[in-house]
Amino acid sequence: MSAVPRWALLSAGGAPVFLVGGWTLAQAAQSEGFDPVRQTISALAATGADHRWIMTLGLAGLGLCHLATALGLVSAAPAGRALLALGGLATLILVAFPQHPTGDSTTHAVAAGVAFGALAVWPALAVPSRARPSLDGEHRPAAAFVRRLALAATVGLLALVGWFAVEFFTDGAWIGLTERLAAAAEAGVPLAAVLLSRRRPKPSGPG
């Protein structure tokens, strides 16, 4: 059996459900309409937003899922798991300090930045530095592939987060869209990591 527990599949799979389900329901609940291309996810949980509890619950669930997945993903390197947990913790902090449309949202913005950064970088640090030999003394042939895949994931996530950052600091017209692309990708990568970690090569038969 895989060292990664089955419940880690639930936490990793729950992250995109809480995020995407949260913003879908919250957008529909806005009485004055909502433009997901031009408006951010945080606006749905901001002080004064209609039914802000929906997106607040979605973000809180997302943060808790990341924390649980970091705990369960025991096959990953400690540095990667720590960053995944940091991303979950930062998400909970931004929930505790919601965006204020007319006030100071510095804590919220900093927490969001930490969450986006940690959740983009963690895959590159999650692969153990050395491939361990299997029981028959042979190194796993997939180890190099997994490492390249993890690095590619981080590069892709950083590109999406960078695009969002450009839109954020320039008040771009696509700020909401780019944030959703980056956040959804970051929510899905832990699930992919858990699925990969639970896979085991079939044992070879005698002879």
C-alpha positions as CSV (number, residue, x, y, z in Angstrom):
1,M,0.0,0.0,0.0
2,S,1.0,3.6,-0.5
3,A,2.5,5.5,2.4
4,V,0.1,8.4,1.6
5,P,-3.2,7.8,3.4
6,R,-6.5,7.6,1.6
7,W,-7.9,10.6,3.5
8,A,-5.2,12.7,1.8
9,L,-7.2,12.1,-1.4
10,L,-10.2,13.7,0.2
11,S,-8.4,16.8,1.4
12,A,-6.5,17.2,-1.9
13,G,-9.7,16.7,-3.9
14,G,-11.6,19.0,-1.6
15,A,-9.4,22.0,-2.3
16,P,-10.6,22.8,-5.8
17,V,-14.2,21.9,-4.8
18,F,-14.2,24.5,-2.0
19,L,-12.5,27.1,-4.2
20,V,-14.4,26.8,-7.5
21,G,-17.7,25.8,-5.8
22,G,-17.3,28.8,-3.4
23,W,-16.8,31.4,-6.1
24,T,-19.5,29.9,-8.4
25,L,-22.1,30.1,-5.6
26,A,-20.9,33.4,-4.3
27,Q,-21.0,35.0,-7.7
28,A,-24.5,33.9,-8.3
29,A,-25.6,35.3,-4.9
30,Q,-24.5,38.9,-5.7
31,S,-27.6,41.1,-6.1
32,E,-25.9,43.7,-8.3
33,G,-24.1,41.1,-10.5
34,F,-20.5,40.2,-10.6
35,D,-17.8,40.3,-13.3
36,P,-15.4,37.4,-12.7
37,V,-13.0,38.7,-15.3
38,R,-12.6,42.2,-13.7
39,Q,-13.3,41.5,-10.0
40,T,-11.3,39.3,-7.6
41,I,-12.2,36.3,-5.5
42,S,-11.5,38.3,-2.4
43,A,-14.3,40.8,-3.4
44,L,-16.8,38.0,-2.9
45,A,-15.7,37.6,0.7
46,A,-15.0,41.3,1.4
47,T,-16.8,43.2,4.1
48,G,-20.1,44.4,2.7
49,A,-20.4,41.7,-0.1
50,D,-23.7,39.9,-0.4
51,H,-23.7,36.6,1.3
52,R,-19.9,36.9,1.9
53,W,-20.1,33.8,4.1
54,I,-20.2,31.6,1.0
55,M,-16.8,32.6,-0.3
56,T,-15.4,32.9,3.3
57,L,-16.4,29.3,3.8
58,G,-14.9,28.3,0.5
59,L,-11.6,29.9,1.3
60,A,-11.5,28.5,4.8
61,G,-12.1,25.1,3.4
62,L,-9.4,25.6,0.8
63,G,-6.9,26.5,3.5
64,L,-7.8,23.6,5.8
65,C,-7.6,21.2,2.8
66,H,-4.0,22.4,2.0
67,L,-3.0,21.9,5.7
68,A,-4.4,18.4,5.8
69,T,-2.8,17.5,2.5
70,A,0.6,18.7,3.7
71,L,0.2,16.5,6.7
72,G,-0.8,13.4,4.7
73,L,1.6,13.8,1.8
74,V,4.4,11.9,3.7
75,S,6.2,10.8,0.5
76,A,7.1,14.4,-0.3
77,A,10.2,16.2,1.0
78,P,9.8,18.2,4.2
79,A,10.5,21.5,2.5
80,G,7.7,21.0,0.0
81,R,5.2,19.9,2.6
82,A,6.1,23.0,4.8
83,L,5.4,25.4,1.9
84,L,2.1,23.7,1.1
85,A,1.2,24.0,4.8
86,L,2.3,27.7,4.7
87,G,0.0,28.3,1.7
88,G,-2.9,26.8,3.7
89,L,-2.1,28.8,6.8
90,A,-1.8,32.1,4.8
91,T,-5.2,31.3,3.2
92,L,-6.8,31.0,6.6
93,I,-5.1,34.3,7.7
94,L,-6.5,36.2,4.7
95,V,-9.9,34.8,5.6
96,A,-9.5,36.2,9.1
97,F,-8.6,39.6,7.7
98,P,-11.1,40.1,4.8
99,Q,-10.8,42.8,2.1
100,H,-12.2,46.2,3.1
101,P,-13.5,48.0,0.0
102,T,-12.9,51.4,1.6
103,G,-10.3,50.6,4.3
104,D,-6.9,49.1,4.9
105,S,-6.5,45.6,3.5
106,T,-2.7,45.3,4.0
107,T,-2.8,42.1,6.1
108,H,-5.1,40.5,3.6
109,A,-2.9,41.5,0.6
110,V,0.2,40.2,2.3
111,A,-1.4,36.9,3.3
112,A,-2.7,36.5,-0.3
113,G,0.8,37.1,-1.6
114,V,2.4,34.6,0.7
115,A,-0.3,32.0,-0.2
116,F,0.1,32.5,-3.9
117,G,3.9,32.3,-3.7
118,A,4.1,29.3,-1.4
119,L,1.6,27.3,-3.4
120,A,3.5,28.0,-6.6
121,V,6.9,27.0,-5.3
122,W,6.1,23.9,-3.2
123,P,6.0,21.3,-6.0
124,A,9.7,22.0,-6.9
125,L,10.8,21.4,-3.3
126,A,8.5,18.4,-2.7
127,V,10.5,15.8,-4.7
128,P,13.2,14.1,-2.5
129,S,16.7,15.1,-3.6
130,R,17.8,11.5,-4.1
131,A,15.8,8.7,-5.6
132,R,15.6,5.8,-3.2
133,P,16.3,2.3,-4.5
134,S,13.4,-0.1,-4.7
135,L,13.3,-3.5,-2.8
136,D,15.1,-5.3,-5.7
137,G,17.9,-2.8,-5.7
138,E,16.9,-0.9,-8.8
139,H,16.2,2.8,-8.8
140,R,12.7,3.8,-9.8
141,P,12.8,4.9,-13.5
142,A,10.0,7.4,-12.9
143,A,12.0,9.4,-10.4
144,A,13.6,11.7,-13.0
145,F,10.2,12.2,-14.7
146,V,8.5,13.1,-11.5
147,R,11.2,15.7,-10.8
148,R,10.9,17.2,-14.2
149,L,7.1,17.2,-13.8
150,A,7.3,19.0,-10.4
151,L,9.7,21.7,-11.8
152,A,7.4,22.2,-14.8
153,A,4.4,22.6,-12.5
154,T,6.3,25.3,-10.5
155,V,7.3,27.1,-13.6
156,G,3.7,27.1,-14.9
157,L,2.3,28.2,-11.6
158,L,4.8,31.0,-11.2
159,A,3.9,32.2,-14.7
160,L,0.2,32.3,-13.8
161,V,0.9,34.1,-10.5
162,G,3.2,36.5,-12.3
163,W,0.5,37.3,-14.8
164,F,-2.0,37.9,-12.0
165,A,0.6,40.2,-10.2
166,V,1.0,42.3,-13.3
167,E,-2.8,42.7,-13.6
168,F,-3.0,43.5,-9.8
169,F,-0.3,46.2,-9.8
170,T,-1.5,47.8,-13.0
171,D,-5.2,47.6,-12.3
172,G,-5.6,45.4,-15.4
173,A,-8.9,44.5,-16.9
174,W,-8.2,40.8,-16.5
175,I,-7.3,40.8,-12.8
176,G,-10.2,38.5,-11.8
177,L,-9.6,36.0,-14.6
178,T,-5.9,35.7,-14.0
179,E,-6.4,35.3,-10.3
180,R,-8.9,32.5,-10.9
181,L,-6.6,30.7,-13.3
182,A,-3.7,30.9,-10.8
183,A,-5.8,29.9,-7.8
184,A,-7.5,27.0,-9.6
185,A,-4.2,25.6,-10.9
186,E,-2.6,25.9,-7.4
187,A,-5.6,24.1,-5.9
188,G,-5.4,21.3,-8.4
189,V,-1.6,20.5,-8.1
190,P,-1.8,18.9,-4.6
191,L,-4.4,16.5,-5.9
192,A,-2.1,15.5,-8.8
193,A,0.7,15.1,-6.3
194,V,-1.3,12.8,-4.0
195,L,-2.5,10.7,-7.0
196,L,1.1,10.3,-8.2
197,S,2.4,9.4,-4.8
198,R,-0.2,6.7,-4.3
199,R,0.8,5.0,-7.5
200,R,3.0,1.9,-7.1
201,P,4.6,-0.1,-9.8
202,K,3.2,-3.6,-10.1
203,P,5.6,-6.2,-8.6
204,S,7.3,-8.3,-11.2
205,G,6.6,-12.0,-11.2
206,P,9.2,-14.7,-10.7
207,G,11.6,-15.2,-13.5
